[in-house]
Amino acid sequence: MINNIIMANEVGRVWQYEDDGRRVVAYTFRPLYEQTDKMGVVYYANYLLFFEAGRVEYMRYSGMSYRKLEDSYKLAMPVIEAYCRYESPALYDDLLEIHTTMEKVGRTKIKFNYRIVRDDKLLAEGYTIHPVVDANGRVVKIPEVIEDLIS
């Protein structure tokens, strides 16, 4: 019973470290059965959902949840481009880590970079690009509140 409790605590762990002067936020999770095919391999499109989880945890851990960004600042960051390169399959119930970084792309866009690993082995990596938009859907210059998250 104690081992099960220790294993359960591994899921949902979030931590931060620095790599080449950039903030990296990492998050642990296990793919659900519904996210796999008949062979227990994670279906390729679900990696974009994993990227979203990494992005959400990056923002939350950095002090700015998506909800706060939308409710308090009336801003959003829709995905306009996504890319994923697959190296090795993830399987049902694997303990995975997603490592996320954030960078500025021009004056109006943010890029999130992702690496999904299992036991230090790269499984997939990719990115998403997001313009910052106001409540009317107009693209705006990246505000300071978002630039502060990039370090």
C-alpha positions in Angstrom: 0.0 0.0 0.0 2.8 2.5 0.8 4.4 1.9 -2.6 1.2 2.8 -4.3 1.0 6.1 -2.4 4.6 6.9 -3.4 3.9 6.1 -7.1 0.7 8.2 -7.1 2.6 11.2 -5.8 4.9 11.1 -8.9 1.9 12.0 -11.1 1.2 15.8 -11.3 4.6 16.8 -9.9 5.7 20.2 -11.2 9.1 21.7 -10.9 11.3 24.3 -12.5 14.9 24.5 -13.5 17.2 26.5 -15.7 18.7 25.4 -19.0 21.1 27.7 -20.9 19.6 30.7 -19.0 16.0 29.7 -19.9 13.2 28.8 -17.4 12.0 25.2 -17.9 8.9 24.0 -16.2 8.5 20.2 -16.0 5.3 18.2 -15.2 4.8 14.5 -14.7 1.8 12.6 -15.9 0.6 9.1 -17.1 -1.3 8.6 -20.3 -4.8 7.3 -19.8 -6.1 4.2 -21.4 -8.4 6.3 -23.5 -5.4 8.1 -25.0 -4.0 4.9 -26.5 -4.7 2.6 -29.5 -5.5 -1.1 -29.3 -1.8 -1.9 -28.8 -1.5 0.5 -25.8 0.5 3.1 -27.7 -0.4 6.7 -27.2 -2.3 8.0 -30.2 -0.3 10.6 -32.1 -2.8 13.5 -31.8 -2.8 13.2 -28.0 0.7 14.7 -27.9 -0.9 18.1 -28.7 -3.1 17.6 -25.5 0.1 16.8 -23.6 1.6 20.0 -25.0 -1.4 21.9 -23.8 -0.9 20.4 -20.3 2.7 21.5 -20.3 1.8 25.0 -21.4 -0.9 25.4 -18.8 1.4 24.1 -16.0 4.2 26.4 -17.3 1.9 29.4 -17.0 0.4 28.4 -13.6 3.8 27.6 -12.1 5.2 31.0 -13.4 2.4 32.8 -11.6 -0.1 33.5 -14.4 -2.8 30.9 -15.0 -4.7 31.0 -18.3 -7.9 31.8 -16.3 -6.2 34.9 -14.7 -4.9 36.0 -18.1 -8.4 35.9 -19.6 -10.4 37.1 -16.6 -8.1 39.8 -15.1 -6.3 41.0 -18.3 -8.9 40.2 -20.9 -6.2 38.5 -23.1 -5.9 35.1 -24.8 -3.2 33.2 -26.6 -4.8 31.0 -29.3 -2.7 28.4 -31.1 -2.0 29.4 -34.7 0.7 26.8 -35.4 1.7 23.4 -33.9 4.5 21.0 -34.7 5.4 17.7 -33.2 8.3 15.3 -34.1 7.9 11.7 -32.7 11.0 9.8 -31.7 9.7 6.8 -29.7 6.3 5.7 -28.6 4.8 6.4 -25.2 2.7 3.6 -23.8 -0.3 3.4 -21.5 0.6 4.1 -17.9 4.2 5.2 -18.6 5.4 7.9 -16.2 6.2 10.8 -18.6 7.6 14.2 -18.1 6.9 17.2 -20.3 9.5 20.0 -20.2 8.2 23.3 -21.4 10.0 26.6 -22.2 8.5 29.9 -23.5 10.0 32.5 -25.8 9.0 35.7 -27.5 8.6 35.6 -31.3 8.5 39.1 -32.6 6.3 41.7 -30.9 3.0 39.9 -30.8 3.7 36.1 -30.6 4.8 33.6 -28.0 6.3 30.2 -28.7 6.2 27.3 -26.3 8.7 24.5 -26.8 8.0 21.0 -25.5 10.0 17.9 -24.8 8.3 14.7 -23.7 10.6 12.2 -22.0 10.4 8.8 -20.2 13.4 7.9 -18.0 15.5 10.6 -19.7 14.7 9.2 -23.2 13.2 11.7 -25.7 9.8 10.5 -27.0 8.6 13.6 -28.8 9.4 17.3 -29.1 7.6 20.2 -30.7 6.3 23.7 -30.3 3.2 25.8 -30.5 2.9 29.5 -31.5 0.4 31.9 -30.1 -0.4 35.5 -30.8 -1.6 37.6 -27.9 -5.1 38.8 -28.6 -7.5 41.1 -26.7 -11.1 40.5 -25.8 -12.1 41.5 -29.3 -9.7 39.0 -30.9 -7.3 41.7 -32.1 -3.6 40.9 -32.0 -1.8 43.1 -29.5 1.8 43.7 -28.5 3.0 41.2 -25.9 2.2 42.9 -22.5 4.7 43.1 -19.7 2.7 40.7 -17.6 3.4 38.0 -20.2 7.0 39.1 -21.0 7.7 38.6 -17.2 7.0 34.9 -17.6 9.8 34.5 -20.2 13.1 34.2 -18.4 
